[in-house]
Amino acid sequence: MSSESNTLTIEELLQDIDALIFDLDGVLLASEGVYTQATMQALGPHGSRFNRKIKEKLMGRSQDEATRILLEELKLSIEPEVFLQKFTPLLERSLSQTPALPGARKFILAMHQRGLPLVVATSSDRRLFELKSQGHEFFNSFDRIVCGDDPEVKNYKPAPDIFLVAAEYANCHPKRTIIFEDSPAGLEAAHAAEAGKIIQIRPPLAGSHAFVEPDLIFPDFQHLASLC
């Protein structure tokens, strides 16, 4: 948690803000570990070479782009389609049991009670979103779910498209939004969208190789939920 967040009030956080936009994986849901495990298993004997630095380059990207980067980083002459045939079933078997990040449910419900428009903006396709969100009723509090395969989203993160679409659905300018992200690509996209505030959800031991510095950093939503 960044030092300036220790004295933050909910009123200060929401000052000049009309809507909240949330990434999904690693922000609302603790699904990044599931992706890591599935990736290492699909890589077989090369799985031990998959490290945090490579993972951060994949986070927030489309599945096709992430696969291309992964195989390039590991210098593997595997066809992307072949890798995905192994990876996808491993991933999908675990995603339906993905837990929410601590405090996420309480924070979302509190923001919904305040009447703030809430939008999910995830690079996941809609089928995967439906799989991940099973059993998490707090997603009913969102006004809109924007997925990477929605026709309005022309370019994936780090392009700002998905956040611009989300802000449009929230009927406000991006400068009047807070965007919650975890990945370097997502932070760049939020910055390019000219978000009013950018909050990074980042585990305490995780490094950061982002070119964009967030306004605030939290390990999860527990502190933010305690302000509500």
RAMO-V787970 format. One record per residue. N is the residue number from 0. RES is the residue in one small letter. BURIAL is # if it has 24 or more other ideal C-beta (glycine too) atoms within 12 Angstrom, else .. Layout:
[[N,RES,BURIAL] [N,RES,BURIAL]]
//
This chain:
[[0,m,#] [1,s,.] [2,s,.] [3,e,.] [4,s,#] [5,n,.] [6,t,.] [7,l,#] [8,t,.] [9,i,.] [10,e,.] [11,e,.] [12,l,#] [13,l,#] [14,q,.] [15,d,.] [16,i,#] [17,d,#] [18,a,#] [19,l,#] [20,i,#] [21,f,#] [22,d,#] [23,l,#] [24,d,#] [25,g,#] [26,v,#] [27,l,#] [28,l,#] [29,a,#] [30,s,#] [31,e,#] [32,g,#] [33,v,#] [34,y,#] [35,t,#] [36,q,.] [37,a,#] [38,t,#] [39,m,#] [40,q,#] [41,a,#] [42,l,#] [43,g,.] [44,p,.] [45,h,.] [46,g,.] [47,s,.] [48,r,.] [49,f,#] [50,n,.] [51,r,.] [52,k,.] [53,i,#] [54,k,#] [55,e,#] [56,k,#] [57,l,#] [58,m,#] [59,g,#] [60,r,#] [61,s,#] [62,q,#] [63,d,.] [64,e,#] [65,a,#] [66,t,#] [67,r,.] [68,i,#] [69,l,#] [70,l,#] [71,e,.] [72,e,.] [73,l,#] [74,k,.] [75,l,#] [76,s,.] [77,i,.] [78,e,.] [79,p,#] [80,e,.] [81,v,.] [82,f,#] [83,l,#] [84,q,.] [85,k,#] [86,f,#] [87,t,#] [88,p,.] [89,l,#] [90,l,#] [91,e,#] [92,r,.] [93,s,#] [94,l,#] [95,s,.] [96,q,.] [97,t,#] [98,p,#] [99,a,#] [100,l,#] [101,p,.] [102,g,#] [103,a,#] [104,r,#] [105,k,#] [106,f,#] [107,i,#] [108,l,#] [109,a,#] [110,m,#] [111,h,#] [112,q,.] [113,r,.] [114,g,.] [115,l,#] [116,p,#] [117,l,#] [118,v,#] [119,v,#] [120,a,#] [121,t,#] [122,s,#] [123,s,#] [124,d,#] [125,r,.] [126,r,.] [127,l,#] [128,f,#] [129,e,.] [130,l,#] [131,k,#] [132,s,#] [133,q,.] [134,g,.] [135,h,#] [136,e,.] [137,f,#] [138,f,#] [139,n,.] [140,s,#] [141,f,#] [142,d,#] [143,r,#] [144,i,#] [145,v,#] [146,c,#] [147,g,#] [148,d,.] [149,d,#] [150,p,.] [151,e,.] [152,v,#] [153,k,.] [154,n,.] [155,y,#] [156,k,#] [157,p,#] [158,a,#] [159,p,#] [160,d,#] [161,i,#] [162,f,#] [163,l,#] [164,v,#] [165,a,#] [166,a,#] [167,e,#] [168,y,#] [169,a,#] [170,n,.] [171,c,#] [172,h,.] [173,p,#] [174,k,.] [175,r,#] [176,t,#] [177,i,#] [178,i,#] [179,f,#] [180,e,#] [181,d,#] [182,s,#] [183,p,#] [184,a,#] [185,g,#] [186,l,#] [187,e,#] [188,a,#] [189,a,#] [190,h,#] [191,a,#] [192,a,#] [193,e,.] [194,a,#] [195,g,#] [196,k,#] [197,i,#] [198,i,#] [199,q,#] [200,i,#] [201,r,#] [202,p,#] [203,p,.] [204,l,.] [205,a,#] [206,g,.] [207,s,#] [208,h,.] [209,a,#] [210,f,.] [211,v,#] [212,e,.] [213,p,#] [214,d,#] [215,l,#] [216,i,#] [217,f,#] [218,p,#] [219,d,#] [220,f,#] [221,q,.] [222,h,#] [223,l,#] [224,a,#] [225,s,.] [226,l,#] [227,c,#]]
//
